[in-house]
Amino acid sequence: MNANQMIIKMVLDRWYGALKNCTSLIQAITDEQLNNEIAPGKNRGIYYIFIRPSHCGK
């Protein structure tokens, strides 16, 4: 394995690790917690997890 392949492997391993950690965090949140407002008068947690990512980058 050359240096470029090693760097790519390290980046991808870290990316997949971050996705695994994020998935674990989201799965640990209850429906009740997701329905709470982030701050008074602000969006609920469910918005940021399910709706917001679909609009990012547009």
N, C-alpha and C positions, 0 to 999 in steps of 0.2 A: 504494500500500500504506500503510495507516494504522499508527499506533504499535502497536496491539494485534496486528495481523497480523505486524508485524515481530518482535515479542517471541516470538510463537508460532513463527514460522519459525526464529528463533535457537535456541530451546529444542529444537525437533525436530531441527534440524541437529546440535546438540551431542549429543543422545540417540543419533541414528543413528551419529555418529562414535564414541561410546563403545561401542556394540554392535559396530561393525566392529573396533575395537581389541580388545575382549574375545574376539571370534570368532577373530581372528588369534592371540591368545595361546593359547587353548585348542587350536587346530589345531596349534600348534607343540609341544605337549606330547606325548611318546611314551606308548604304552601302559604301558611299564615304569615311567615316572615316575608315571603315574596309579595304579599298583598299589603304590607305596611308601607306607608309613604317614606321615602328616603329622608325628607325633611318636611315640616309642615307646609302644605300646599304644593308640594313637589311630586314628581312621578313616583310610582311604586317600583319596587325592585323587579317585578316581572317585566316591566317595560325595558329595563336595561339589559336583561338577559335574553329576552326573546324578540323584541321589536327593534331595539337600537342597533344591534350588530348587522341586521339586514340592510340598514340604510347607510352604514359607514362606507366611505370611499366613493360615494356617488356625488 
